[in-house]
Amino acid sequence: MTNSLAGYTHNHATCYFSSKNLDYDTPATTDTYSQPDHLDHAAKLIEQLKDFAVQDIAELMKLSDKLSALNVARYQSWHPDFNTDNAKQAVLAFNGDVYTGLNAPAFSEEELNFAQQHLRILSGLYGLLRPLDLMQPYRLEMGTKLANPQGKDLYAFWGNVITDALNEQLQALNSEELVNLASTEYFKSVKPKGLNGRVITPVFKDWKNGQYKIISFFAKKPVA
């Protein structure tokens, strides 16, 4: 799979995971955007997080005081009225190794439209994002043990929501295949037995010292 998504024509859905690294300084390369489907769920999590002090976030997420303070400020300023002045398209905002490999800023409009139909991003706060869904900056990894009315962590909070949304996508694509490129932490938010399709999980290895090994830095950039 190359950067040219337009050349990849199989009718499957693909799952990525969200990244800790965000880029809200570089201007978006497109004016096209959509709104997240699960903003009501995100708002519930934000309301809960707004009650946390800097030290609470530091303990919950194992962050430095500086990063904790940054995210406390993000929670306090978060509101569900997303526009291009206060939010950015998810696939352009995430800036980790996976997204560097994807290189979405170089996509044509046609390629972005293809990604919008076929690619989904798993997020602790937003659940399931389309590439062009606007999002405001945050930090909330899927594995965070944030107790909530649904249970002890975010897996309990999201329940069947993400799985149901993926099933809707598979049906829309008339597909029975989902390619999983997410980490174990994030894909645990999906219930494979509840999916109406076959999950394909590629394993990317490099030849090193006479054997194939998973090299994390390279495995995270399979689309490069």
C-alpha positions as CSV (number, residue, x, y, z in Angstrom):
1,M,0.0,0.0,0.0
2,T,1.5,3.3,-1.1
3,N,0.7,6.8,-0.2
4,S,-1.7,6.8,-3.2
5,L,-4.9,5.6,-1.6
6,A,-6.7,6.2,-4.8
7,G,-4.9,3.3,-6.3
8,Y,-6.1,0.9,-3.7
9,T,-9.6,-0.2,-4.7
10,H,-10.6,-3.1,-2.3
11,N,-13.9,-2.4,-0.5
12,H,-12.6,-2.9,3.0
13,A,-12.5,-0.8,6.1
14,T,-9.1,-0.1,7.8
15,C,-8.6,0.8,11.5
16,Y,-5.8,3.0,12.8
17,F,-5.2,4.2,16.3
18,S,-4.9,7.7,17.5
19,S,-1.5,9.3,18.4
20,K,-0.1,11.2,21.4
21,N,1.5,13.7,19.0
22,L,-0.6,16.4,17.6
23,D,0.0,19.2,15.1
24,Y,-2.4,22.2,15.3
25,D,0.2,24.7,14.0
26,T,0.5,23.5,10.4
27,P,-2.4,24.8,8.3
28,A,-4.8,22.1,7.0
29,T,-4.3,21.1,3.4
30,T,-8.0,20.9,2.7
31,D,-11.1,22.9,3.6
32,T,-13.3,19.8,3.5
33,Y,-14.3,18.4,6.9
34,S,-16.9,16.4,8.7
35,Q,-18.2,16.2,12.3
36,P,-17.5,13.3,14.6
37,D,-20.3,10.8,15.1
38,H,-19.8,10.3,18.8
39,L,-19.5,13.9,20.1
40,D,-22.2,13.2,22.7
41,H,-20.0,10.5,24.2
42,A,-16.9,12.7,24.0
43,A,-18.8,15.4,25.8
44,K,-19.6,13.1,28.7
45,L,-15.9,12.1,29.1
46,I,-14.8,15.8,29.0
47,E,-17.3,16.8,31.7
48,Q,-15.8,14.1,33.9
49,L,-12.2,15.1,33.1
50,K,-13.0,18.8,33.8
51,D,-13.2,17.9,37.5
52,F,-9.6,16.6,37.6
53,A,-6.8,18.7,38.9
54,V,-3.3,18.7,37.4
55,Q,-2.1,16.2,39.9
56,D,-5.1,13.9,39.3
57,I,-4.3,13.8,35.6
58,A,-0.6,13.3,36.3
59,E,-1.4,10.2,38.4
60,L,-4.1,8.9,36.1
61,M,-2.1,9.2,32.9
62,K,1.4,8.9,34.3
63,L,2.3,12.4,32.8
64,S,4.6,15.2,33.9
65,D,3.1,18.2,35.6
66,K,3.7,20.2,32.5
67,L,1.8,17.8,30.2
68,S,-0.9,17.4,32.8
69,A,-1.4,21.1,33.0
70,L,-1.6,21.4,29.2
71,N,-4.3,18.7,29.1
72,V,-6.3,20.1,32.0
73,A,-6.4,23.4,30.0
74,R,-7.5,21.5,27.0
75,Y,-10.4,19.8,28.9
76,Q,-11.5,23.1,30.3
77,S,-11.6,24.9,26.9
78,W,-13.2,21.9,25.0
79,H,-16.7,22.5,23.7
80,P,-18.7,20.6,21.1
81,D,-19.2,23.4,18.6
82,F,-16.4,22.3,16.2
83,N,-15.3,24.5,13.4
84,T,-12.0,25.1,11.4
85,D,-11.0,27.9,13.8
86,N,-11.0,25.7,17.0
87,A,-10.5,22.2,15.5
88,K,-8.7,20.3,12.8
89,Q,-9.3,17.3,10.6
90,A,-8.2,14.2,12.6
91,V,-5.9,12.7,10.0
92,L,-4.1,16.0,9.7
93,A,-3.9,16.7,13.4
94,F,-2.4,13.4,14.5
95,N,1.3,13.5,14.0
96,G,2.8,10.2,15.3
97,D,4.9,7.7,13.5
98,V,1.9,6.0,11.9
99,Y,0.6,9.3,10.5
100,T,4.1,10.4,9.3
101,G,4.1,7.2,7.3
102,L,0.6,7.8,6.0
103,N,1.6,11.4,4.9
104,A,-2.0,12.5,4.6
105,P,-1.0,16.2,4.0
106,A,0.3,15.1,0.6
107,F,-3.1,13.5,-0.4
108,S,-5.1,14.9,-3.3
109,E,-8.8,15.6,-2.7
110,E,-9.6,12.3,-4.4
111,E,-7.3,10.4,-2.1
112,L,-8.7,12.2,1.0
113,N,-12.2,11.3,-0.2
114,F,-11.1,7.6,-0.6
115,A,-9.6,7.7,2.9
116,Q,-12.8,9.2,4.3
117,Q,-14.8,6.2,3.0
118,H,-12.3,3.4,3.9
119,L,-10.2,4.5,6.9
120,R,-11.3,4.8,10.6
121,I,-9.3,6.1,13.5
122,L,-9.8,4.6,17.0
123,S,-9.7,7.3,19.8
124,G,-10.1,7.1,23.5
125,L,-12.1,10.4,23.6
126,Y,-13.9,10.3,20.2
127,G,-14.5,6.6,19.8
128,L,-14.3,6.2,16.0
129,L,-13.2,9.0,13.8
130,R,-13.3,9.5,10.0
131,P,-10.1,11.1,8.6
132,L,-11.8,14.4,7.9
133,D,-13.7,14.6,11.2
134,L,-12.8,17.8,13.1
135,M,-11.4,17.3,16.6
136,Q,-10.1,19.6,19.3
137,P,-6.8,18.7,20.9
138,Y,-6.8,16.2,23.8
139,R,-5.0,13.4,25.4
140,L,-6.9,10.3,26.5
141,E,-5.4,7.0,25.6
142,M,-7.8,4.1,25.1
143,G,-6.1,2.1,27.9
144,T,-6.6,4.8,30.5
145,K,-8.3,3.4,33.6
146,L,-10.8,6.2,33.9
147,A,-13.7,4.9,36.0
148,N,-17.1,6.0,34.7
149,P,-20.8,5.1,35.0
150,Q,-20.3,2.3,32.5
151,G,-17.4,0.6,34.3
152,K,-13.8,0.8,35.4
153,D,-12.2,2.0,32.1
154,L,-12.7,3.3,28.6
155,Y,-13.3,-0.2,27.2
156,A,-16.4,-0.3,29.4
157,F,-17.4,3.2,28.5
158,W,-17.4,2.5,24.8
159,G,-19.0,-0.9,25.1
160,N,-20.4,-1.9,21.7
161,V,-20.4,1.6,20.3
162,I,-17.2,1.3,18.2
163,T,-18.0,-2.2,17.0
164,D,-21.5,-1.2,15.9
165,A,-20.1,1.8,14.0
166,L,-17.6,-0.4,12.3
167,N,-20.4,-2.8,11.3
168,E,-22.2,0.2,9.7
169,Q,-19.1,1.0,7.8
170,L,-18.6,-2.6,6.6
171,Q,-22.2,-2.6,5.4
172,A,-21.8,0.7,3.6
173,L,-18.8,-0.6,1.7
174,N,-20.5,-4.0,1.1
175,S,-17.4,-5.5,2.6
176,E,-16.7,-8.5,4.8
177,E,-13.1,-7.6,5.6
178,L,-11.6,-5.1,8.1
179,V,-7.8,-4.6,8.1
180,N,-6.6,-3.9,11.6
181,L,-3.5,-1.6,11.8
182,A,-4.3,-0.6,15.4
183,S,-2.2,-1.4,18.5
184,T,-3.5,-4.1,20.9
185,E,-4.4,-1.4,23.4
186,Y,-6.8,0.3,20.9
187,F,-8.2,-2.7,19.1
188,K,-9.4,-4.0,22.5
189,S,-12.1,-1.4,22.1
190,V,-13.5,-3.5,19.2
191,K,-15.3,-6.8,19.8
192,P,-14.2,-9.0,16.9
193,K,-16.9,-11.6,17.6
194,G,-19.5,-8.9,17.1
195,L,-18.1,-7.7,13.8
196,N,-19.9,-8.8,10.6
197,G,-16.7,-9.4,8.8
198,R,-13.2,-11.0,8.9
199,V,-10.4,-9.1,10.7
200,I,-7.1,-9.1,8.9
201,T,-4.2,-8.1,11.2
202,P,-0.9,-7.7,9.2
203,V,2.4,-8.3,11.0
204,F,5.2,-6.1,9.7
205,K,8.7,-7.6,10.1
206,D,12.2,-6.6,9.0
207,W,15.2,-8.9,8.3
208,K,17.8,-8.3,11.0
209,N,20.7,-10.4,12.2
210,G,19.6,-13.4,10.2
211,Q,15.9,-13.5,11.1
212,Y,12.7,-11.5,10.7
213,K,11.9,-9.3,13.6
214,I,9.2,-6.7,14.4
215,I,11.1,-3.3,14.5
216,S,8.6,-1.0,16.2
217,F,9.7,2.2,14.4
218,F,9.3,0.6,11.0
219,A,6.2,-1.5,11.9
220,K,4.3,1.7,12.7
221,K,4.8,3.1,9.2
222,P,3.6,0.3,6.9
223,V,2.2,2.7,4.4
224,A,5.4,4.6,3.7
